[in-house]
Amino acid sequence: MIYRTNTRLGQPISVIGFGCWSTASYNWSDASTVESVRAIQTAIDCGINFFDVAPIYGYGDSETLLGQAIKGHRNEIFIATKCGLRWDEKDGPARNDLSSASIQWEVEQSLKRLEIETIDLYQMHWPDHGTRLDETMAALQKLVEQGKIRHVGASNFSVADTAYADSLSQVSSYQGLYNLFDRNSSHYCGIPLEYQTETEIIPYCAKTQTAFIPYSPLCQGVLSGSYYRGRDKDLKASDMRLTNPEITGLSLDHKLDIVDRLQELAKASGHTLLELALGWMTANEAVTSIIVGSRTADYARTSAAVGDVRLSPDVMAEIENIFQEAP
C-alpha cells in the first residue's frame, strides 16, 4: 500500500481509501449490513486507514455501521465525515445548511453514531450559499478548539470559496468528483458543479499542499467491470445510481464502449480494469486518498491491492489514447 503524508493532514494516509456511501442498503441495491462490516474490517487488515462517510448516507445508517465495524481499531484509522446536508425526516429530501447552529447539532449526532470522541476530518459536504462562510468557518474552528474535530475539509466547493474559507481557518483537504470519465464534469447526479477538477482543483491542491480526495473513482461502478448494457433497468428504484443521467441509457452504453477498449488494454498489459482505473489516479502525486466503495470483503481486498500497483508509462499513454479516440 502506498501511503502519502500530506502537509496539512500531517500523517500517512493510504492512497486507497474506503468510501462508506455504498454500505447503506437504502441507497444501493446490492449492499448488505453484515457484509459491509466484513468489508470495512478486511480493508483495515489490508492496510487501508482512510474511511470516508457522511450523515446523509443511509440517513445516518452508514455512520452507525462504520462505528460498529471499527471497534478496537480506532487508533489505526483516519475517519472523515461531513456536515451541511440536512433532512427533515428519514427518506426526506436533503437541504444544504452550513449555519453555525446546524453544524453544532450535526457534529454531536455524528460523534454519537460513530461512537468516537474526535472526528479526524470534518468536511463541508456541499456549498450553502444562504450562509456566510465567515459563520461556517468560525463554527468549524470552534469545534477544532473544543477537540471535537481535528481538521476541516471542503467538498464540491468552487476554488474561490475554498481559498476564502482557507483564509479564515485552515482547510486541510478538498474532496471532488474525479475519474477517467469525469475529469472536468459540470454535473454530478444532475447537480451542477461549481468547479472543474483537473483544470482548477488539482492545481490548487498541489500549489497549497491541500490534500486532494477524489470521489466516485469508478464512475459509480462503470469502471469496475461489473456494469453491463441495460443494468440501470435492474436497479431498485431507490438506488442512487439512477439519479445520475451519465450512467443510464445511451450515456451508459457510450461509456461501456470505452470500457470494452480498456478491458482489452488491461488483458494485453497484464492488469485488471480496476488496476487501470485506480492506478491511473494513484500515478498523480496530488492524489492523497481515493475513495473506493467496497460492498464485500473480497472487493475491499482487491481494491486495497491496487495500492501497490504502478502502471508503466506505455500503459498510461494508451489509456489517454483510448479516451482521445473515443467519439
C-alpha positions in Angstrom: 0.0 0.0 0.0 1.2 3.5 -0.9 0.9 6.0 2.0 1.1 9.7 1.4 1.8 12.2 4.1 0.1 15.5 3.3 1.5 18.6 4.8 -1.9 19.8 6.2 -3.2 16.5 7.4 0.2 15.6 8.9 0.1 11.8 8.9 0.4 8.9 6.5 -2.8 8.2 4.6 -3.4 5.1 2.5 -3.7 6.1 -1.2 -6.7 3.7 -1.4 -9.4 4.8 1.0 -12.8 3.3 1.9 -16.0 5.0 0.9 -19.0 4.2 3.1 -21.8 5.5 0.9 -22.2 2.1 -0.7 -22.6 0.4 2.7 -26.1 1.9 3.1 -28.6 -0.7 1.9 -31.2 2.0 1.4 -29.1 3.8 -1.2 -27.6 0.9 -3.1 -29.3 -2.2 -4.5 -26.5 -4.7 -3.6 -25.5 -3.5 -0.1 -25.6 -5.9 2.9 -25.0 -4.7 6.5 -23.2 -7.9 7.6 -21.0 -8.0 4.5 -20.3 -4.2 4.8 -18.9 -4.7 8.3 -16.7 -7.5 7.0 -15.6 -5.3 4.1 -14.6 -2.5 6.5 -12.7 -4.8 8.8 -11.0 -6.5 5.8 -9.9 -3.1 4.5 -8.3 -2.3 7.8 -6.5 -5.7 7.8 -5.2 -4.9 4.2 -3.7 -1.5 5.2 -6.5 0.9 4.3 -6.6 3.6 7.1 -8.8 6.3 5.5 -12.5 5.9 5.9 -15.0 8.4 4.4 -18.6 8.7 5.4 -21.4 11.2 5.8 -24.6 11.6 7.8 -26.7 11.7 4.6 -25.5 8.2 3.6 -28.4 6.0 4.5 -29.7 8.8 6.7 -27.2 8.1 9.5 -27.0 4.3 8.9 -23.6 4.4 7.3 -22.0 6.3 10.2 -23.6 3.9 12.7 -22.3 0.9 10.7 -18.8 2.3 10.5 -18.8 3.0 14.2 -19.7 -0.6 14.9 -17.2 -2.0 12.4 -14.2 -0.1 13.8 -14.5 -1.1 17.4 -11.0 -1.9 18.6 -9.3 -0.2 15.7 -9.9 3.5 16.4 -6.2 4.3 16.7 -5.3 2.6 13.4 -7.6 4.6 11.2 -8.4 8.1 10.0 -12.1 9.0 9.9 -13.6 11.6 7.6 -17.2 12.5 7.8 -19.2 15.6 6.7 -21.8 18.2 7.5 -24.1 20.5 5.7 -26.7 18.2 4.2 -29.8 18.0 6.4 -33.1 16.2 6.1 -36.4 16.7 8.0 -37.4 13.1 8.2 -35.9 9.8 7.2 -36.1 9.4 3.4 -36.9 13.1 3.1 -35.2 15.5 0.7 -31.9 16.9 1.8 -31.2 20.7 2.1 -27.9 22.5 2.3 -27.3 24.0 5.7 -23.8 25.2 7.0 -25.1 27.5 9.6 -23.4 27.5 13.0 -26.4 26.1 14.8 -26.7 23.2 12.3 -23.0 22.3 12.4 -23.0 22.2 16.2 -26.0 19.9 16.1 -24.7 17.7 13.3 -21.3 17.1 14.9 -22.8 15.8 18.1 -25.0 13.4 16.1 -22.1 12.1 14.1 -19.9 11.6 17.1 -22.7 9.6 18.8 -23.3 7.4 15.7 -19.6 6.8 15.2 -19.1 6.2 18.9 -15.9 8.2 18.9 -14.7 11.4 20.7 -12.9 13.2 17.9 -13.5 13.3 14.1 -10.2 13.4 12.2 -11.6 15.3 9.2 -14.9 17.2 9.1 -15.9 18.2 5.6 -18.4 20.7 4.3 -20.3 18.4 2.0 -21.8 20.9 -0.4 -21.8 24.8 -0.5 -24.6 26.6 1.3 -24.9 30.0 -0.4 -27.5 31.0 2.1 -24.9 31.1 5.0 -21.8 33.3 5.1 -18.6 31.4 5.0 -17.4 33.5 7.9 -20.1 32.0 10.1 -19.4 28.4 8.9 -15.7 28.6 9.3 -16.0 30.2 12.8 -18.2 27.3 13.9 -15.8 24.7 12.5 -12.8 26.4 14.1 -14.6 26.3 17.4 -15.1 22.6 17.0 -11.3 22.3 16.4 -10.6 24.2 19.6 -13.0 22.0 21.5 -11.3 18.9 20.3 -14.3 17.5 18.6 -12.7 17.6 15.1 -9.0 17.7 14.1 -9.2 19.1 10.5 -11.6 20.9 8.3 -12.2 19.9 4.7 -14.2 21.2 1.7 -16.2 19.2 -0.8 -17.7 20.4 -4.1 -16.8 24.0 -3.4 -15.5 26.4 -6.0 -11.8 27.3 -6.0 -12.7 30.8 -4.9 -14.8 29.7 -2.0 -12.3 27.1 -0.9 -9.5 29.7 -0.9 -11.6 32.2 1.0 -12.6 29.6 3.6 -8.9 28.7 3.9 -8.1 32.3 4.6 -10.5 32.2 7.6 -9.4 28.9 9.1 -7.3 26.2 7.6 -9.0 23.9 5.1 -6.8 20.8 5.0 -8.5 18.8 2.3 -10.7 19.0 -0.8 -13.0 16.2 -1.9 -14.2 16.3 -5.5 -15.5 14.2 -8.4 -12.7 12.6 -10.4 -12.3 9.6 -12.6 -11.3 8.7 -16.1 -14.7 9.8 -17.4 -15.3 12.8 -15.0 -12.2 14.9 -15.3 -13.9 18.3 -15.6 -17.5 17.4 -15.4 -20.1 20.1 -15.0 -22.7 17.9 -13.1 -22.9 15.1 -10.7 -26.1 13.1 -10.4 -27.8 16.0 -12.1 -26.4 18.5 -9.6 -24.4 21.4 -11.1 -20.8 21.6 -10.0 -19.1 24.9 -9.3 -15.6 23.6 -10.1 -13.5 21.7 -12.7 -11.4 19.1 -11.1 -8.5 18.6 -13.5 -8.0 22.2 -14.6 -8.9 24.0 -11.3 -8.9 21.8 -8.2 -5.9 19.6 -8.7 -3.6 22.6 -9.5 -5.0 24.5 -6.4 -4.4 21.5 -4.1 -0.8 21.0 -5.5 0.0 24.7 -5.0 -1.4 25.0 -1.5 -0.5 21.5 -0.3 -4.2 20.8 0.3 -5.0 17.1 0.4 -7.0 16.0 -2.7 -9.5 13.3 -2.1 -11.3 12.1 -5.3 -14.7 10.6 -5.0 -16.5 8.3 -7.5 -13.2 7.0 -8.9 -15.0 4.2 -10.8 -17.8 6.4 -12.1 -20.3 4.8 -9.7 -19.2 1.3 -10.7 -19.0 1.7 -14.5 -15.2 1.3 -14.4 -15.4 -1.7 -12.0 -16.1 -4.2 -14.8 -19.4 -5.2 -13.2 -21.6 -2.9 -15.3 -23.4 -4.1 -18.4 -25.7 -2.5 -21.0 -29.2 -2.1 -19.5 -28.0 -2.6 -15.9 -29.7 0.6 -14.9 -33.0 -1.2 -15.6 -32.2 -3.8 -13.0 -31.5 -1.4 -10.0 -34.1 -0.9 -7.4 -36.0 2.5 -7.5 -34.1 4.0 -4.5 -30.6 3.1 -5.9 -28.7 6.4 -6.0 -27.1 5.5 -9.3 -30.4 6.1 -11.0 -30.1 9.8 -10.2 -27.0 10.0 -12.4 -28.1 10.5 -16.1 -24.5 10.0 -17.2 -24.7 6.3 -16.3 -28.1 5.4 -17.7 -29.4 4.8 -21.2 -27.3 5.8 -24.2 -24.8 7.6 -22.0 -24.1 4.3 -20.2 -23.8 2.5 -23.5 -21.2 5.0 -24.8 -19.1 4.6 -21.6 -19.3 0.9 -21.9 -17.9 1.1 -25.4 -14.8 2.8 -23.9 -14.7 0.3 -21.0 -14.5 -2.5 -23.6 -11.4 -1.0 -25.0 -9.9 -0.5 -21.5 -10.7 -4.2 -20.8 -8.7 -5.1 -23.9 -5.8 -3.0 -22.7 -5.9 -4.5 -19.3 -5.7 -8.0 -20.7 -2.8 -7.1 -23.0 -0.8 -5.4 -20.3 -1.4 -8.0 -17.6 -3.7 -5.8 -15.4 -7.3 -5.7 -14.4 -9.7 -2.9 -15.3 -9.7 -1.9 -11.7 -5.9 -1.5 -11.7 -6.1 0.7 -14.8 -8.8 2.9 -13.4 -7.3 3.4 -9.9 -3.7 3.1 -11.0 -4.2 6.0 -13.4 -5.2 8.1 -10.4 -2.5 6.9 -7.9 0.1 7.9 -10.5 -0.8 11.5 -9.8 1.1 12.6 -6.7 -1.5 15.3 -6.0 -4.0 12.5 -5.1 -3.9 11.8 -1.3 -6.5 9.1 -1.0 -9.0 7.7 -3.4 -12.5 7.0 -2.0 -13.4 3.5 -3.2 -16.7 1.9 -2.3 -16.5 -1.7 -1.3 -19.6 -3.7 -0.5 -17.9 -7.0 0.1 -14.8 -8.2 1.9 -13.4 -9.7 -1.4 -13.8 -6.4 -3.2 -12.2 -4.5 -0.3 -9.2 -6.8 -0.5 -9.0 -6.4 -4.3 -9.2 -2.6 -4.0 -6.5 -2.4 -1.3 -4.2 -4.5 -3.5 -4.3 -1.7 -6.2 -2.4 0.4 -3.7 0.7 -1.4 -4.7 0.1 -1.1 -8.5 2.2 1.2 -10.6 1.3 1.5 -14.3 4.0 1.8 -16.9 4.3 5.0 -19.0 3.2 3.0 -22.0 0.0 1.8 -20.4 -0.7 5.4 -19.1 -0.2 6.7 -22.6 -2.5 4.1 -24.1 -5.3 4.9 -21.6 -5.1 8.5 -22.8 -5.2 7.4 -26.4 -8.4 5.4 -25.8 -10.2 8.5 -24.5 -8.8 10.8 -27.2 -10.0 8.5 -29.9 -13.5 8.0 -28.4 -16.4 9.8 -30.1 
